[in-house]
Amino acid sequence: MEQRNKTLGEFIIEKQEEFKYSSGELSRIINAIRLAAKVVSYKVNKAGLVDIVGAAGEQNIQGEDQQKLDVYANEVFIQTLINREIVCGIGSEENDDFIAVHGKDGNDNSKYVVLMDPLDGSSNIDVNVSVGTIFSVYRRVTPVGTPVTLEDFLQPGDQQVAAGYVIYGTSTMLVYTTGYGVNGFTLNPAIGTFYLSHPNMQYAPDGKIYSVNEGNYIHFPQGVKDYIKYCQLEEGDRPYTSRYIGSLVSDFHRNMIKGGIYLYPTSSKAPKGKLRLLYECNPMAFIAEQAGGKASDGYGRIMEIKPTELHQRVPFFCGSKNMVAKAEEFMAKYK
């Protein structure tokens, strides 16, 4: 008899004992994200048919026009988490401030906070390019039973207990880690079930792809310019192939499967970088490291940065560990 792939639900139950301190909440958080992802996936896939694409007429905290689907995804993930009473707080890239979540009886007994980018790469929605959701889970640092505070969200990435992303592409995949490797699950839309399709995902130590917006080349620091030139040199196993989608989840996902490096450095246009430490860089760094890769701000480990604000931006170098180390070498020359 042909062996059937494990479902995400079965996998979560099987791995329950790996969750430190947890008496089921972390499993329930992953389950809630699974449910919200299915709802958003359905909307993303029919976005071309209905009036759900296009700007919502508002800007988010970053000053970027919110796409209607961004707003929808944000509401779906927030409501799904709140309704299950499994988190004490939620931080979203789309919201100015964090959301404190109280139990129906008014208590604050949940132990976890979730940070998320509900629809990463949303500027690509109306041209039918893959977009995604990124999420990150921390154990609160303030006492259980008290209202959540900013301190619970401003934790370095090495304190994450889980992180993952959903990619809404030719198929919908949920990829996550709880600190015991990285596993990917593909949605069978006919029956609405995620199946384990990519067990124990790993970055190759070396890759042949570099992903950066070369249109900004003139604005990049000299170290990044030198590294790009190095990637283009006909020497050894180079030149590398340039592949840049402009949707972090998509670029990261491809590079993890094929081997490569993703760069979003500082520039004269974005002096602190563009990506957000809490909603994008930390969760992706956790996944990368769990898959044998490396994530850096160009000089040091992303997950050791102590955040100072909810929407903090940082430069991001992430991917195959030898490629990131080589980029850091070029950066170090101009430190």
N, C-alpha and C positions, 0 to 999 in steps of 0.2 A: 504493500500500500504506500502511495506517495506521501512523503512527510509534508505536512502543512507548516508554513511559516507561522511563528508566534505572533499573536496580536500584541499591540501596545499594552492593552489591559492586562494580558497574561504576563507580559514582561515586567510591568510595574509591580504586580503582586509577587512575582518570583524574586525581585530585587529589593523587596520591602526592608529586609533586615540590614541592607547596606546604608540606610538612612540613619545617621547618628541622631540621637535624642528624639527621633520622630515616632509618634504613636499613630501614624497614618496620615498626618496633615500634608506631608510633602507629596505622598502618592496622590492625595486628593487635589493638590495644586496642579500636578502634571495632568491629571485627569480633566480638570477644569480647562486647562490650556488646550488639551486635545479637543474638547467639545467646542470651545470658541473658535479654534482653528478650522474645524469642519464648517462652521457657519460662515466664517469669513471667506474660506476657500470657495464655497458655493457662490457667494456674492462676487468675488473676484472673477470667477469663470464666466459669469453672465454680465459682467460690467459693460461689455460692448453692446448689450441688448437693451439696457435700461438706463434711465437717467441717474446713474450713481457715480459716473466719472465727472470730472470737471471740478472747478474750485467751489468751495462751500461759502466763499465770501468772507471768510475770516482768516486771520493769520494765527499761527501757533506762537508759543513763547520765543521761538527762534526767529520770528519775523518772516517765516516762509508761508506762502499761501497754502492753506489746508485744502487738500482734495476731499471731495465728499466721502470717498471710500476710506480715507484716513480717519475721518470723524466717526464713521460707522464702525470701523475695526476697533477704534479706541473704546467706544461705548460697549461693544460686544465683550471685549476682554475684561473691562472693568466690571460690568454687571455680572458676568459669569463668575468672577472671583468673589465679588461681594455677596452674591446670592448664596454661596456655599459656606460662608462664614469660616473661611480657612486662612485668611490673612488679616493682619491688623493694619496694614497700610499698603498703598499702591503708588508708585511713581511712574508717570508716563511722559514721554517726550512731548506729547501734545498738550500737557497741562502745566500751567505756571507753577503750581505747588503740588506737594504730595497730597494724597487723599487718605485721611484717617478712617479706618473701617471699624465700626463698633458692632458687637454681636446684637442680636434682636433683643436680648435681655439687658442691653446697655453695658455688658462687660467687654473687656479688652484682653481676652485670654488666648488669642491666637499668637503663635510664636514667630511667624514669618512675614517678611515684606517682599513684594514683587516689584521689580522695575522693568519697564518694557518700552520698546519702540513698536507700536502696534502695526504700522505699515511702513516698513523701510523701503526706500526707492520709489515712493509714490509718484514722483514726477514721470515715471515710466509707465504708469497705468494705461494712459490713453493711447500708447503706441504698442500695447500688447507685449511688453517685456516683463520678465519675472520680477515679482516683488516679494516681500517677506515680512515676518514678525520676528522680533528678537526679544527674549525674556531672560531675566536674572532673578534668582531667589537668595535672600539672606535670612539668617536667623536674627531676630531683633536683639539689640543690646540693652535696651531699657527694660525695666522689670515687667514681666507678664502681669496683666491686670491693670496697668497704667496706660493712658493714651500714648499712641506712637508719636515720636518726635523726629525732627530732622536728623538727629544723631543716628537713628536706625537706618537711614538711607545712605549717609555719607561714610560708608565703610569701604576699605580697600578691596579690590577684586579677589584677593586671596582668601577672603572670608565667605565667598559665595558657596552655597550648599548645592545649587543646581543652576544650570544655564542651558539655553537652547535657542533654536530658531525654527521657524516654519517657512518653507519656500513654496510659493504658489507659482508653479511653472507648468511645463507640459504634464507633470504630475505634481501632486501636493505631497511634500515630505516634511516630517517633523524629526528634527535631529536634536538630541540633548545629552547632557552628562550630569551625573551627580557626584563626580570625582572618581568614578570607576570606569574610565574609558568613555568612548563616544559611540552611540548607536543611532541609526537612521531608520525611520519607519515611513512607508509609502501608503498613501490613502487609496483604497479601492472605492471609488465614488459610487459604484453600483450598490454596495452594501454599507457604505459609510464606516468602514473599519480600516484602521492603520495596521499594516503588517511589517514585521521586522524584515527589512530588505537590505540594509547595509550594517551588519554587525561589526563591532570593533573597528570603526573607521580610523584610518591612520594617514598622516601626512608622510610622503616620501621625504627623507632628509634633504634631498636636492630636487629641484624642479626646473622646468624650462619655460615657465610662464611668468611674466611680470605684469602687474595690473596697476596702472596709475593713469590719471588724467593728464596726458602729455600736452594737452592744450594749455595747461598752466605752467609749462616748463620754465618759462622766463621768470616766473615768480617764485620758483622753488629755491631752497637753500643750496649752497654749492655742493654740499655732501650728497644731496639727492640727485643733482644734475650729474655729478661724477658717477654715481651708481647706475643711473640710467644709461650713460655712455658705456659703462662696463658691460651692461646687459646687451648692448647693441654690437659690441666688438666681435669680429670674426676670429675667435680664439678658443681653443679647447672645445667644450660642448656648446659654446655660444656661436652666433647670437641667439638670445632667448626670443620667444614669441611674445608679442604684446597682445594682451586680451583685457579689455576694460568695458564692462557693461554699464557701470555707474549705479549699480544697485548692490550695496555691500553684501547682502545675503547671497546673491547670485555669484558675485566674484569670489567670495570666501568659499562657497560650496564647491565651485568648479576647481579652485586651487587645492582644496583639501583632497579631492578625488584624483586630480591629475598631477599635483605637485606644482607649487608656484609661490609667489609673494605678492601681497597686496600692500600698496603704499598710499596713504593719504597724509602727506607731510604738512608742516606749516608752510605758509607762503606769504608774500607781501599783501595778498588779498585776504588771507585768513591767518593772521599772525599766531593764533593759538591752535591752528588746525580747524577742521570742520566737524569731525565726528565727536559724539558725546561719550565721555568716559563711562558714565553709569548705564546708559541705555544701549550702547553699541560696542564700545571697545572692551570693557570688562567681560561681558558675557562671551564675546567672540574670542577673547584671550584665553578664558577658561577652557572653552571648547578646543581651541588650537593646542594648548599645552597638554590637555588630556589625549589629544590625537598625535602627540609626539612632535608638535610644531612649536613655534616661538612667537611671542607677541611683545612688541617694544614701542616706546615713544621715540625711538631713534638712538637713545642712549642707555635706557634701562628698561626693566620689566614693567609692563603696563599694570599688572595686578598688584604692584607694591605702591602705586601712587595713592596717597591719602587724599580723597576728594574734599574739596572745600565748598562746593556748591552743586545743586541738583543738576544744572544744565551745563556743567563744565565741559569744555572742549579740549581735546588733546590730539597731537599728531599720532598716527597709527601705522605701524609696520608689522605685518602679520603673515605667517605662512611657514613654508618649509624652513627648518631651523638653520641650515647652513646658509640659505639665501638671506635670511633676516640678519644673521651674524655678519655676513659680508656687507650688507647695507649699513650696519652699525659701525663697521670698520671705516667706511667712507665718511660717515657722520662725525666720528671721533676726531678726524683730522682737522675739523673746523670748530671744535668745541671751545 
